[in-house]
Amino acid sequence: MTRWRLLALATLVLALGFVGYVRLRAVQADRIVEVLGLQPGMSVADVGAGRGDWSVELARVVGPEGRVFATEIDEGRLDDIERASRRAGLDNIRVIKAETRDTGLPEACCDAILLRHVYHHLTEPDATLASLRAALRRGGLMAIVDFEPWGWSASAADVPPGRRGHGMPMELLQDEVRGGGFEIVRAESGWSGRDYLVLARRPQD
Ligand SMILES: C[S@@+](CC[C@H](N)C(=O)[O-])C[C@H]1O[C@@H](n2cnc3c(N)ncnc32)[C@H](O)[C@@H]1O
């Protein structure tokens, strides 16, 4: 095969991979919107937003009257989220610098909260859960999407014991979330590929 053909093939594979990822993200985003009951005008937090892909999906759903609070502990990612928001032409995403013990979210800011692939990175889950509870309005829902630890992998850096590798055992996650003052509404393994979903509620109390 010539060099040009190889290059064309590699470009095609990359393009198909990218299209597949975008499609998968859109499907997962629809399901997250559904489980959280998101509607135009609502406020939602995307905790540990990474590059902001999911914040953008959520911001489109809550619309100009709604708001997404996108938090990140990594300074570099804050710029990524701002860029993703500008590229998408959105002005309803507020970017917030998180700390290990404090999400940085304002009290009772949110009707709903999403943590996708973040919980297993939390180094101070108890303090973070207290901060999440304070940020969530009474009766509000929190969706945690994560995965069981990979076989021989090492846990994420500085996390508490019991993680058994890179990931978070779903049972342990539910215990911690309950201990943080939430009710478990739904727990579903195999929710999407290797991902499980734990849906929790801040009680009305
Ligand atoms: C695997 S990425 C997931 C990003 C995004 N949620 C997604 O699904 O594409 C995990 C992100 O969580 C962030 N993170 C880790 N601990 C955090 C914390 N305590 N508060 C906020 N972000 C945190 C990391 O910086 C990283 O960007």
The ligand as a MOL file (V3000), in Angstrom:
LIG
                    3D

  0  0  0     0  0            999 V3000
M  V30 BEGIN CTAB
M  V30 COUNTS 27 29 0 0 0
M  V30 BEGIN ATOM
M  V30 1 C -11.9760 11.1150 33.6830 0
M  V30 2 S -12.2420 12.8250 33.7330 0 CHG=1
M  V30 3 C -13.9790 12.9250 33.3630 0
M  V30 4 C -14.3270 14.2240 32.7190 0
M  V30 5 C -15.8090 14.3710 32.3020 0
M  V30 6 N -16.6950 14.3070 33.4400 0
M  V30 7 C -16.1960 13.3220 31.2870 0
M  V30 8 O -17.0240 12.4640 31.5900 0
M  V30 9 O -15.6670 13.3740 30.1700 0 CHG=-1
M  V30 10 C -12.1940 13.1800 35.4810 0
M  V30 11 C -12.0970 14.6790 35.7620 0
M  V30 12 O -12.3980 14.9310 37.1480 0
M  V30 13 C -11.5790 15.9940 37.5910 0
M  V30 14 N -11.5640 15.9410 39.0730 0
M  V30 15 C -10.9360 15.0620 39.8810 0
M  V30 16 N -11.2020 15.3300 41.1810 0
M  V30 17 C -12.0370 16.4020 41.1810 0
M  V30 18 C -12.6940 17.1570 42.2160 0
M  V30 19 N -12.5340 16.8730 43.5210 0
M  V30 20 N -13.4860 18.1870 41.8510 0
M  V30 21 C -13.6480 18.5110 40.5410 0
M  V30 22 N -13.0400 17.8410 39.5200 0
M  V30 23 C -12.2640 16.7950 39.8420 0
M  V30 24 C -10.2540 15.7190 36.9040 0
M  V30 25 O -9.4510 16.8760 36.8510 0
M  V30 26 C -10.6970 15.2390 35.5240 0
M  V30 27 O -10.7810 16.2880 34.5950 0
M  V30 END ATOM
M  V30 BEGIN BOND
M  V30 1 1 1 2
M  V30 2 1 2 3
M  V30 3 1 2 10
M  V30 4 1 3 4
M  V30 5 1 4 5
M  V30 6 1 5 6
M  V30 7 1 5 7
M  V30 8 2 7 8
M  V30 9 1 7 9
M  V30 10 1 10 11
M  V30 11 1 11 12
M  V30 12 1 11 26
M  V30 13 1 12 13
M  V30 14 1 13 14
M  V30 15 1 13 24
M  V30 16 1 14 15
M  V30 17 1 14 23
M  V30 18 2 15 16
M  V30 19 1 16 17
M  V30 20 1 17 18
M  V30 21 2 17 23
M  V30 22 1 18 19
M  V30 23 2 18 20
M  V30 24 1 20 21
M  V30 25 2 21 22
M  V30 26 1 22 23
M  V30 27 1 24 25
M  V30 28 1 24 26
M  V30 29 1 26 27
M  V30 END BOND
M  V30 END CTAB
M  END
